[in-house]
Amino acid sequence: MPEKEKSVKIKKPVVKKESKPKKVKPVAVEKKSAAEAETETVKSEAVLDMAEQSAASEIDKSDKKAKKYYEAVGRRKEAIARVRLFTIKPFEGEEGKITVNNKFYKIYFTIAELQQAVEAPLKKLKSLNRFEVVATVKGGGQRGQAEAVRHGLSRTLLIFNADFRKKLKKAGYLKRDPRVKERRKYGLKKARRAPQWAKR
């Protein structure tokens, strides 16, 4: 008997159809009013101004960073002062270039005695017009803050030049004054004040 011929199916190669790009419908552009256009221009100008200001502030920061300074911390009672000392060209004047918490020291400390305490280390060395001082103080009262600035300033001067030690130590500006208010005791009005005693 003749053998049956097997039917062989030949597979056709699969051809991928290229996808046609979709047609995008043109979107109708809304016409902006003159007022809207003006507001947009104002906004863009404001953004440019802000960018210029930030760039200027970055330049200022880089200038401040470039300045060399000496830094120390001064303390008194509850007050803590961080003092930075910049060397500058000598200038004429009886007042020093001292700023405390972004204010001129004579505005920040209104009492003359406290002003003298702040500038005392520079006056002792006869160099009030040779340095610029920037201090940030927190905690305590006015007197404690003034003496903390004095302590910090004395320490920065010592870092600047170790030869200043003798004069500053003799004046007592390098010592961290340990005297603080004594705590109140049980049964007393204050640290030592007892209630008034009546015989009858």
C-alpha positions as CSV (number, residue, x, y, z in Angstrom):
1,M,0.0,0.0,0.0
2,P,1.3,3.4,-0.8
3,E,2.3,5.4,2.2
4,K,0.2,8.4,3.0
5,E,2.0,11.6,2.4
6,K,2.1,13.7,5.4
7,S,1.0,17.3,4.9
8,V,3.6,19.7,6.2
9,K,2.4,23.1,7.0
10,I,4.9,25.8,6.3
11,K,4.8,28.7,8.7
12,K,5.0,32.1,7.2
13,P,7.4,34.6,8.8
14,V,5.8,37.0,11.1
15,V,6.1,40.6,9.9
16,K,5.5,43.3,12.5
17,K,3.4,46.2,11.3
18,E,5.0,49.6,11.7
19,S,2.9,51.7,14.0
20,K,1.8,54.9,12.3
21,P,2.4,58.1,14.3
22,K,-0.8,59.4,15.8
23,K,-2.0,62.6,14.5
24,V,-2.0,65.2,17.3
25,K,-4.8,67.7,17.2
26,P,-3.7,71.3,17.4
27,V,-4.6,72.8,20.7
28,A,-6.2,76.1,20.6
29,V,-4.0,78.6,22.3
30,E,-5.9,80.9,24.6
31,K,-5.2,84.5,24.1
32,K,-4.0,86.1,27.3
33,S,-5.3,89.4,28.4
34,A,-2.9,92.4,28.8
35,A,-3.3,92.3,32.6
36,E,-2.3,88.6,32.8
37,A,0.7,89.3,30.6
38,E,1.8,92.1,32.9
39,T,1.4,90.0,36.0
40,E,3.6,87.3,34.4
41,T,6.3,89.8,33.5
42,V,6.2,91.2,37.1
43,K,6.6,87.7,38.5
44,S,9.5,86.9,36.2
45,E,11.2,90.2,37.2
46,A,10.7,89.3,40.9
47,V,12.2,85.9,40.3
48,L,15.2,87.5,38.6
49,D,15.6,90.0,41.4
50,M,15.5,87.2,44.0
51,A,18.1,85.2,42.0
52,E,20.4,88.3,41.9
53,Q,20.0,88.9,45.6
54,S,20.8,85.3,46.5
55,A,23.9,85.5,44.3
56,A,24.9,88.7,46.0
57,S,24.4,87.2,49.4
58,E,26.5,84.2,48.4
59,I,29.3,86.6,47.3
60,D,29.0,88.4,50.7
61,K,29.2,85.1,52.5
62,S,32.3,84.1,50.5
63,D,33.9,87.5,51.4
64,K,33.1,86.9,55.1
65,K,34.5,83.4,54.9
66,A,37.7,84.8,53.3
67,K,38.3,87.1,56.3
68,K,40.5,85.6,58.9
69,Y,39.3,85.8,62.4
70,Y,40.1,84.5,65.9
71,E,37.3,82.9,67.9
72,A,36.7,82.1,71.6
73,V,33.9,81.5,74.0
74,G,33.4,83.6,77.2
75,R,31.2,82.8,80.1
76,R,29.8,84.6,83.2
77,K,26.9,83.5,85.5
78,E,24.3,82.1,83.0
79,A,25.6,84.1,80.0
80,I,27.6,82.5,77.1
81,A,29.3,84.7,74.5
82,R,30.9,83.6,71.3
83,V,33.4,86.3,70.2
84,R,35.1,86.7,66.9
85,L,38.1,89.0,66.5
86,F,39.0,90.5,63.0
87,T,42.2,92.4,62.3
88,I,41.6,95.7,60.5
89,K,43.5,98.8,59.5
90,P,43.8,101.2,62.4
91,F,41.2,104.0,62.4
92,E,40.7,107.2,64.4
93,G,38.0,107.4,67.0
94,E,37.4,106.7,70.7
95,E,34.7,104.1,70.0
96,G,35.6,100.6,69.0
97,K,34.1,98.5,66.2
98,I,32.2,96.1,68.4
99,T,28.9,94.5,67.6
100,V,26.9,92.4,70.0
101,N,24.0,90.4,68.6
102,N,24.0,92.4,65.4
103,K,23.8,95.7,67.3
104,F,26.5,98.3,68.1
105,Y,27.7,97.6,71.7
106,K,26.7,101.1,73.0
107,I,23.1,100.5,71.8
108,Y,23.0,96.9,73.1
109,F,24.4,97.9,76.5
110,T,22.9,101.2,77.6
111,I,24.7,101.5,80.9
112,A,28.1,103.2,80.6
113,E,29.7,100.8,83.1
114,L,28.8,97.7,81.0
115,Q,30.1,99.5,77.8
116,Q,33.4,100.0,79.6
117,A,33.5,96.4,80.6
118,V,33.1,95.2,77.0
119,E,35.8,97.4,75.6
120,A,38.1,97.0,78.7
121,P,40.5,94.4,77.2
122,L,41.1,96.4,74.1
123,K,41.7,99.6,76.1
124,K,44.1,97.8,78.4
125,L,46.2,96.9,75.4
126,K,45.7,100.4,73.8
127,S,44.4,98.7,70.6
128,L,40.7,99.8,70.5
129,N,41.1,101.0,66.9
130,R,43.0,98.0,65.6
131,F,40.3,95.3,65.8
132,E,36.8,94.6,64.8
133,V,34.8,92.4,67.3
134,V,31.6,90.5,66.5
135,A,29.9,88.8,69.5
136,T,26.8,86.7,69.9
137,V,25.5,86.4,73.5
138,K,22.7,84.4,75.0
139,G,21.4,83.7,78.5
140,G,21.7,85.7,81.7
141,G,21.2,89.4,82.3
142,Q,22.9,92.5,80.9
143,R,25.8,92.5,83.4
144,G,26.5,88.8,82.9
145,Q,26.4,89.2,79.2
146,A,28.8,92.2,79.2
147,E,31.3,90.3,81.4
148,A,30.9,87.2,79.2
149,V,31.8,89.3,76.1
150,R,34.8,90.7,78.0
151,H,36.0,87.2,78.9
152,G,35.6,85.9,75.4
153,L,37.3,89.0,73.9
154,S,40.3,88.5,76.3
155,R,40.6,84.9,75.2
156,T,40.6,85.8,71.5
157,L,43.3,88.4,72.0
158,L,45.3,85.8,73.7
159,I,44.9,83.5,70.7
160,F,45.9,86.4,68.4
161,N,49.1,87.2,70.4
162,A,50.3,85.2,73.5
163,D,52.3,88.2,74.6
164,F,49.1,89.9,75.8
165,R,48.7,87.3,78.5
166,K,50.6,89.2,81.2
167,K,48.5,92.4,81.0
168,L,45.2,90.6,80.6
169,K,45.9,88.3,83.5
170,K,46.9,91.1,85.8
171,A,43.7,92.9,85.0
172,G,41.7,89.7,85.8
173,Y,40.1,89.4,82.4
174,L,41.2,85.8,81.7
175,K,39.7,84.3,84.7
176,R,36.3,82.6,84.3
177,D,34.5,84.2,87.3
178,P,32.9,81.2,89.1
179,R,30.6,83.3,91.3
180,V,27.0,82.5,90.7
181,K,23.8,83.1,92.7
182,E,23.5,80.7,95.6
183,R,20.4,78.5,95.6
184,R,17.5,79.1,98.0
185,K,17.5,76.7,101.1
186,Y,14.5,75.0,102.7
187,G,12.9,77.0,105.5
188,L,14.6,80.3,104.4
189,K,13.4,83.2,102.4
190,K,16.5,83.3,100.1
191,A,19.9,81.5,100.2
192,R,20.6,82.7,103.7
193,R,17.9,85.1,104.6
194,A,15.8,83.6,107.4
195,P,12.2,84.7,108.2
196,Q,12.0,87.4,110.9
197,W,11.9,86.1,114.4
198,A,9.4,87.6,116.9
199,K,10.0,87.1,120.6
200,R,6.3,87.5,121.5
